[in-house]
Amino acid sequence: MLSRAVSLDRLGDARAGHLATVDERGKPHIVPIVFALSGDRLVTAVDHKPKATRRLKRLDNIRANPAVSVLVDHYDDDWSGLWWVRVDGTATVFERGEEWEEAIAALVAKYPQYVEQPPDGPAIVIQILRVSGWSASD
């Protein structure tokens, strides 16, 4: 098992992960995300990349059940380099306001792609409740 500090370091350096939500019937839904750490929170947002609709299942799921997980993993053909980190938390969707602005600022600071065109959709702010991780070499 990775320590909390090492897990958060790896999480903070990671470029992408997977957000898991659950709908009102308990059916899981997992989507790839980009994200940033902002204090004791993990943030992501709906951006300009093409989507079938702006009414996203992940947003509806969070509004119905705010319990979420984010998984980040690293694969290497040298299996001694394998690792994963999972964050469990409580998510809130923000359409605008101070929390939204802070989330967008954290994403722009991490991803140069967002400097020219920051996300303009809802932000998901996850209060981190639990961090776990594993590494083949640690």
N, C-alpha and C positions, 0 to 999 in steps of 0.2 A: 504494500500500500504506500502511496505517496503521502507526504505530509501535506497539511492544508496550505502551507506557504509555497511549496513546490507546485502543488496542484494549481493554485491561483496564478503563479508565474507562467506555467505552461498555458493555462487558459488565456491569460492576458496576451501572450505572444501569438496564439493561434489566429489564423485568418478566417476560418469558417467552422461552423458546427451544425448541429441538428437540434431543432426545437421540437419537443414532444408535448402535445396537449391532449386533452381528453374531452370529448363532447358530452352533452347532457345525458346520453345513454351509456357512457363509459367506453365508447369506441375511441381507440387511440388515433392520433394524427401526427405525423412527423414530417417536418420540412427543413431543408437546408437554410441556414441563415449566416449572415455576417453580423458581428456583434462587437461591443466594446465593454470593458469593465469601467464602472464609474463609482468609485468608493466600494461600498458593500452591495452594489447592484450590478446586474448585467443588463445591457440595453441593446435593442435592435429596433428596426423601423421598416415600414413599408416604403420602398423606394421606387424609382422610375423604371426599373427593369420590367419588361413585359410580363403581364399577368392576365389571366382570363377574365378576372373581375377585381374590383377594388374591395368587394365584400369578401374578405378572406376567411376561410374556415378557422384558421388559427385565432383570429380576433374574436369570432363568435364563441369559440371554445373557451377562451380566457374569460370572456364576460360571463359564461355559464359556470365555469369551474376554473378558478385562478391557479390551481396547483399545476406546475409545469416542471419539466426537466430539460436541461441542455447538455448534450454530449459532444465532446471534442475528442478526436482520436488521431493518432499518428501511426501510419503503417510504414514499415521498412522491410525490404527483403532480408536484411539481417535482423532476425527476430529479437535480438537483444535490444533493439531500438524501439520496440513497440511500447506504446503507452496510451492511456485514455484518462479523461477527467470528466466527471459528471457533476453538474450543479442542479440541486433541487430547490425550488423556491415558489414564491407567490408572485404572480404577474398582474400588472395593471396596464390597461390600454389608455394612452393619453392622445387626444386629438390635437391639442394645442396647450399653451401655458408654460409655466416655468419648468415643470418636469419634462415636458416634450422638448423644450429648447435645450435643456441640459443633456438629454439623450442624443439629440441631433449633433450637438457640439462634440460630444465624446466620439461619435461615429465619424464625423468629419476629421477630427484629430487623428484617428487611427487609419482611415482609408483615403489615400490621395484621390481616388476616383470620385469621392464625394465633395471635394473642394469646389469644383466647377458646378456640380449639380447635387446639392444635399438632398437627402430624403425629404419628401413633403407630405408623406402619408402618416398614419398613426404610428406612434412609438410604443413599444412594449418595454416596460420597466419591470425587471424581475428582482425582487428582494431575495438575496441569497440566504437560504436557511441551512443548507447542508452542502458540503463539498466533499467528494470522494474521488480517488484516483488510484491508478495502478500503473506500474511500469515493469517491464521484463528485467530491467537492469538495476532497479533501485529497491 
